[in-house]
C-alpha cells in the first residue's frame, strides 16, 4: 500500500502531536493515556457478537525493540501482546514521526482478515478516524501501520476524573455517531467501539481508532453490525453521563449497574443528568426493552442516531466563570487626609494638631512657571553649546580637526547592523521522532510576522502537557545551508511568556536532532518577551541553531497552554 502522510491534529487539532496509541503509564495533556489494546471487558458486556472460528493459532512473532520493518519502521516499545499478535509504538525513520504497528505471523488464522480490514479502513480516509498508513505482508509477517496520537486522551481517562459536562457529552456522541454513519455507508463497521477506542484531541475534536481492524485482530463479527455499533455509542453516552457502565459487569475502570434491576435511565442513576441526552442514550441501548415507557422509538443504526441528535435542541457550552472583584472599601475625606475612616458618631476623637495649610492656587502657578523657565533656559544653553561645537568641527583651520593625507576622516564611524543571513530551511525539534505541526514550520521563516508555527493546545501542564514524547520540549531547528558566522538572532514569538533558550550546533555537526547535538548555549533559558533579540559577545560559527521551547504560556483559560514562533531573522 502506498504511504499515506497525515498531519497532526491541532488541539491536540492534536497535535497536534497525535499518534494512535499510548502506553498505560503515558501522560497526556489531561493526565494519563491508556494502552490502546487493553481489553478489560468481555464481548458480551459490550454487546458484541461473534468469536474466532476454528483454525491454526500462531504464536506471537519473536520481535524486539530496535527491530526494523521494511527498513523504515523501527520498533520502540511493545504495548500489547495478546492472542497471537502484538502491537508496538514505533518510529517511521523515513518521515521522522511516531507510528503504531500491529504485527501478526503471516500464517495466523486472522492474518488475511486483518489485511483486508486495514486496507478497507485506509480507503475511507475520513479524518475522524485514526488513519491506517500501511498494510503489508512480507518476510512471513503481516503488519498494519497507523497514526500515533500522543496528545489525544482516551475517553477511559476522561471518565476516570468524573462524568462529562453535558456539552462535552453532546459533542462526543454527535461526532462519534456522525463518523460511524459515514463508515457504515461505505460498508465498514467497528464492532469494538468502547471507551478505549474513542479519543479527544487537544482541540476538542473526537476521533475513533481501530475501525474494522480491532475487531479483525480479535476475530469478532456480527450479523447486525449497525445495531451493534449503535448500541456501543449508546453505552459510551451512558458512561459519559453517569460514570457507570450500562451492564452488570464492571469494565474500562467503570462500575457496572447493580444486579437484578435491569437497565435504568441515566437521569435515574445520577442527579442532574441532561434529560434529552439521557433519553438519547436509552434510544441507542436497544437491548432488554431499554426503550420502553417514556422513551421514543429505538435507534438501531448510526444514521437514525444522527437524525435523533439533530432533532434535539442544541446544547451550548457553559459560560466561562469569572472571578468576582474584591469588595470596594469605602473611605472618607476628612481634615485634608484621604483614606482616614470617618469617626463613628458619638465617639470622642483625640485632639491632634491641625495639618499645615493647603498651598494656594497662586503658589502652584508660580511654582510651575519657574520650573518651565528653568527648563527652557537649560534647553537654550544646550542648543547654543552644541551649535558652537559643530561650527568648531567644521572649521578647517582648527588644529584639533585631524585628517589623513588623502582627506579621509579618522573619527570613529557609527557601527552598522550586520548583513541579513538567508535561512535555507527549518524543521521541528522532535527528539522522540513525533512531530507537532511540521507543515507549519515554513511559516516561521517566510518573512511574514502575521503567520506562525503554532503548537496545539495542551492541558494541565505548561511543559507540553507533561507528555513523555515532549520531555525535552520542542521548538525549531534553523538550517543556514552552510557554516556561517551569526552575529544576532531576532525571534518573534507567537505569544509572550514562553520559556526558551537558543542553542547552536558545532560547525562540524551534520543533521542534528537531539539536545546533545547543540552544545553551544547562545542564550540562557528564560521567559521570553514577544520579540527577543540576542547578540552574542562574539559571532557564533555554526550551520544549525535551535530555538528550544521548554514551557508554554497559558492559552486564555487556566490549565490550557499554547505557544509557537512567528518569525526568525538572523544577521552575520
N, C-alpha and C positions, 0 to 999 in steps of 0.2 A: 504494500500500500504506500502511496506517495506520502511524504511527510506533510503534516498539516501544522502550520505555525499559528499559534494563538497568542493574543495579548493578555496581560494580567488584568484582573478585574479591579476597577477603582472603587475603592471602599465603599476595600477590600474591594464598585467599580472595580477590587481586590482583586488591587493588588495587587490590586494590587499587588502583587505578592500572593498569588493564589494557586499552588499546585493541588492535586486531587486528594491525597490522603495525608493524615497526620498521625504520628505515633501517640500512644496513650498518654505519655508524660510530656508531650509538646505543649508549650504555652502558645496561646493565640492572643489576638487583640482583646478578647474577652476573658482570657484566663488559660484554659486547657483545651486542646483539641484531642480527639479520641482516635483510637485505632479504627480506621475506616472499615476494616473487615471483621471487627469484633462482633461475635454473634451470641448475644445473651438471651435471645428469645427463641421460642420454638416456632415452627411454621404454623402449627395450629393456633398459637397465641395471636399471631398476626393475621390469621385468616387466609394464608396462602395454601394452595393445594399442590399435590404432586411431589414425588420423590424420584431419586435416581433409579433408573431401571437396572436390570442385571447386566453385568459386563465386567471387564477386567478393571481392577482398581490398581493404578500405578502408584509407586512410591514417589515422594517429592523429589525433584531433581537435586543433586548434590551441588549446590552453588554456595558462594561465599562473598563477603564484602570485597570489592575490588574487581570482581569478575566483570567482563565486558561482553555485551551482546551487540552484534552487528558492528563491532569496533567503534561504537559511539556511546552506548548506554552503559555507564559504569554503576554497578550495584553498590549502594551505600549501606542500607540497613534493612533487614527483614522485619516487616511489621506484622505479617501473618504467615503461619504455616499450618494448613488445615486441609484434610481430606484430599491429599494428593497434589495440591497446588500451593504456591507461595506467592506472597505479594511483597514488593520491595519499594523503598524510596531509592531513587537513582538520579544520576546526573546525565543529561544529554550533552556530551562534550562538544558536539558539533555546534549546537546553538547556545551552549553555556547557560542552561537552565535546569531546574529540578523537574523531574517527572516521576510518575508512579508506574510500576510494571507488575503485571500478573504473569506467572510462569507455570506452565504445565509440561509434563512429558508429552511428546507427540503421540504416544500410544495410550494416553489417558482416555478413559471412556467418554469424557466430555470434551476432549480437545476440539473435535470438529464443530460441536455446537457453540463453544466459546468463540472460535474464529468467526463463525457466521454471525453471531450476535454482535461481536465487536465491529465487524465491517458494516453491518446494517446500522448500528448506532453512529458510526463515523459519518455515514452518508447523510444523516439527519442534519448535522451542522447547526443545531439550534443552540445559541449561546446560553440558554437557561439550563443546559445540561453540561456537566463536566465532559470535555471533549476527548474522544478516543483519537490518538495521534498516529498510531501504527498498530498493525496486527499482522504478525509474521510467523511462519513456520520454517525453521532451519536448524540443522545440527541436532535433530531428534528432540527439539524443544518447540513449543508453541508459546509465544508471549504477546501480550497486549500492553501497549504503552499509552498512558493517558496523562492529562494535566495533573499538576500537583498544586493545591491551593493552600499555602500556609497561613494566609490572613483570613481565611474563611473559618467560621465556627459552626460546629455541628449543633443541630437542634438539641441533641442529648446534653451538651454542655450548657446551653442556654437554659434548659429546663431544670438543671441541677441547682440553679440560683433562684428558681421560682417560676410561676406561670408567666406567660407573656402578657403584655398590655393588650387591650382589645384591638388597637390599631395595628400592632405588630402581628397579632394572630390573624387579623383580616388580610394583611399583606401577604403573609405566608400562605394561607390557604388559597388566596386568589392567584398568586403566581404559580404555585405548585399545580393547582388544578388546570390552569391555562396551559402550562407546559406539557402536562400529561395528555391533555386533549389533543394537542398538536402531534405528540408522539403516536397516539393511537390512530390518528388519521393517516399516518404513514405505516401502520401495521406493527408498531413497536409497543411492547408492554414492559413494565419494570418488574413487578411481582415480588420485589423485596423493598418496598417503599416504607422505610421505618425512620426513626429519628437519627440514626447513624448516616442515612443516605441524603439527608436534607441539610444544606449548609447556608448560612447567612454571611455574605461578603461584607467587608467593612463599609461598603456604600449603602448597605441595606437591601441589596438585591439577593433573592433566594435562588439557589442553584441545586440541581439534583445530580447525584453521581450514581454510576453503576447501572444506567439504563440498559436493560436486557442482559448485560454482561454478568452482574452479580447473581442473577437467577441462574444463568447458564453455568457459572462456576460451581454452583451447589446443586445442579440438576433439578431445579424447581420449574414446574409448569402448571398451567391452569386451563380448565375448559372454559372458564369465564374470565378472561384477563381484564376486561374493562371493569367488571364488577369488583374483582379483587383489588385493582388499583384504586378504585373509588372508595372502597371500604378502608383501605390503608390511609387515604387522605383524610377521611373522617376520623380515624384513630389519631392521626397527627394533630388535627384541630382539637380533638377532645383532650389530648395530653397537654397541648399548649394552653388551654383554658383552665385546666384543673390540676396540672402537675400529677395526674394519675393515668395509668394505662387502662384503657377501657375493657379489659378482660380480667379474669380472676388471677392469672399468673402475673407475677412481677416481671418486668422487662425494661431494659435500657436505663437502669437506675431508678425506675419509677415503680411505685407500689401499685398493684392491681386493685380492682374493686373488691369489696367484701364479698365473700362467697354466699351463694344462695339468695342474692337479692336481684340478680339479673342486671341488665344494662339500664342505668338511670341517667337522666339528662344531666349535662354538666352544671346547669344552674341549680340542681338539687344536690350536687356534690360539694360545691363551693359557693359561698355567698359572693354576690357582686359580679357574677359572670354575665357577660353581654347576652341578652335574651335572643337576639337574632342569630348570633354565632352559635349559641347552644342548640338552637333548632336546626341550624345548618349541619352541625356535626351529627345529630341524630338522623337526619335525612340521608347522610352518606353511610352511616353504620347500619346496614340493612339486615344484619343477622338477628335472629331471635326476636322478631317483632319489634325492633327498635323504633320504628316509625309510627307506632300505634298512638292512640289518644290524640293529644293536641297537635301533633306534628303533621306536616303536609306530606304529599306523596314522596316516596323514596327516590333518591338519585342513584341510579345504577351504572352510570357512565360518567367519565370526567366531563364530557360535553354538557350533560344535564346539570352537573355540579357548577360548571362555569355559568350556565344560564341562571341558576338559582342565586348565585353570588351577585350577578348583575341586577337581579330584581330587588336586592337588599338596599336599604339606604346606605350611602357611603359613610364609612366610619373615618372620621378625621383624626389626625394626630393630636395628642394632648397639647394644650397651651404651655409654652415654656414658663417655668417657675422663676419669679424674680424675688430677690431678697429685699425685704422692706427696709427703707432707710431708717436710720436711728431717730428716735423721737426728738422733736425740736425742744430745746431747752430755752425756756423764756427767761430773758434777762431784762433789767431796767436801767435807765439812765438817771443817776442821782448824784447831785453835788459835783457835776462835771466829770464823773467817772463812769465809763461804760463797762457793764459786766458785773457791777456790785448789786447783789439782790436787794430788793426793796424791803424795808423793815416791816415786820408784822405789826398791824395796828395794836396799839396799847403797850408795846414793848419799849422800854426806855433805852435809848441808844447812848453809848458813852460819848462824852464830848471829845471831839477831835479838832485839831487846828484846821481852819479853813484852807483850802488849796490856794495856790498863787493865782492871781487874776489872769483871765484869758488874755492872750495877746490881741491887741486891737487890729481891725482890718487895715488901718493905715500903716501900722508897723509891718504887717505882712507884705503890703505892696512895696514899701521902701526896701525891705529885705530882698525881694525878688528883683527889683530894679537894679540894685547894686550888684547882685550876682550876675545879671545879664551884661552889665557894663564891663565887669571884670573879664568875663568870658570873651567878649568882643575885643577887648584890648589885647588879651593874650593871643587870640587868633590873628589880629592885625600884625602884631610883632613877629609872630612866627612866619607869616607870609613874607614880610619885608626881609627877614633874615635869609629865608630860602631864596628870594629873588637876588639878593646880593651875592650869595654863594654861586648861583647859576651864572651871573654876569662875570664873576671872577674866573670860573672854569672855562668860559668862552673866550677870555682874553688871551690872544696868542703870545703876549709878552710876559705872561705870568710864569715865573721860573718854576713853579710847582706843577705846571701843566706839561708833563713829560711825554714825548712822542718818540717813536723809533725813527730811524733814518728814512724808511720808506713810508712814513706817515701813519703806521699802524698804532692804535691806541693800546697802551699796556694795562689800562684799568681793567679789573676783572669783569668778565661778562656774566650776564644773568644766566643761570643754568637752565637748560631747555629740557622738556619732557622727553623720555625715551621714545623710540620708534615702536609703533604697534607691532606685535607678533601675530602672524596669522596662525590660527588654530586649525590643524589638519582634521581633527575628529575628536570625539568624546564617547565614552561608554560608561555604563553604570559600574560602581564598585559593588561587587557581589561575590565575596569570598566563598559563600556557601553554594554558588552556582545558580542561585534563584534570583531572577530579575524582579523588578518592581514595575517600572514604566519605561522599558527600553525604547519604545517607539517615540517617546517624548524627549529623549536626550538631545537631539539636534536643536530643539527649541531653546536650549540654554547657551548656544553658541551661534545663533542666527543673526545677531546684531539687533534684535527687536526686544526691548525690555518688557513689552506687553505680553510676550509669550514665555512659557516656563516649563521646565521639567518639575512636575509636582508629584509628591508621594500620595499614596492612598491615605484615607483617614484611619488612624489606629486608635484602639480603645484601651483604656485602663492605665497604660504606661507610656511615658514620653520617649523611652528608648525603643521605639518601633514596636510597641505592644508587647515588649519583653519576649519576642519570638526567638527561638533558638537559631533560626536562619538569619536573624538580624543582630546577633550578639556582638558583632563588630561594627554595627551601624551600617550606613550606606553612603551614597554620595556619587561624585562624578570623577572619572579619570580623564584628564585632558591630555591629548596627544599633539605635540608640536610638529610631528613629522620627522624631525631630526634633533640632535642635541643643540641647544641654544642657551645663551645667557638671558635669564629672566630677571629684570630689574624691579618689576612691580606686578602684583596680581590684584585686579579690581573685580570684586564679586558682588553682584546684585542678587540678594536673596529673595525668594518668593514671599517670605514673611520674616519679620524680625524675631529675635529670641531663640533662634536655633543655635545649639552648641556645635561649633565647628572647629576644626584645625586644618591647616594646609600643610601637606607633606610633599616631598619631591623624591623621585627615584634617582639612583646613581646614574651617571652618564652612560655606563656600560650595561644597564639593565634593559632587557628586551621583553616587551609584553607583560608588565607587572600585573598581578591580580590580588595579592594578599598584602596585609599591612606590613609584613616583614620586607616587602619589596620597596617600601618607601621609608628609608632610614633617616632622611633629612627632614627635620621639622622647620618649615618656613614660618609658620605662625602657630603659637601655642593654643591649646583648646580654650575656648571662651564662648559666652553667649554673644552672638553677632548682631549688629545693627542691620537695618535693611540693606545698607551698602557698606561693604567692608573693603578697604584698600590697604594692602600690605606691601611695604617697601623694605626688603631686607637690607642690612648694613652693606652687603656686597652682593652682586648678582649671583643667582643660583644657576649652576650649569646642569641642565637636565633636558630630557625629552618628554618626561611624563610628570604631571602634577596631579595630586589627589585632593579634591575638596571633600574632606571627610566629615560627615554629619553623624553625630552620636545621639543627640536628643532633639526632639521636635517641640515646637510651641503649641499651645492649645489652639483648637480649631472651633471657636465660637462657644462651645459648651464645655463645662468641666468634664474631664475624663476622655475627651476626644483630642487627638493630636494629628497635625499635618504640617509638612514643610516642603522645601524644594529650592531650586536655583533658577533665577530668571535670566541671568546673563553673566558671562565670564569674559574679561578682557585682560590681555597681557601686554606688557611693554618690555623692551630689551635695551 
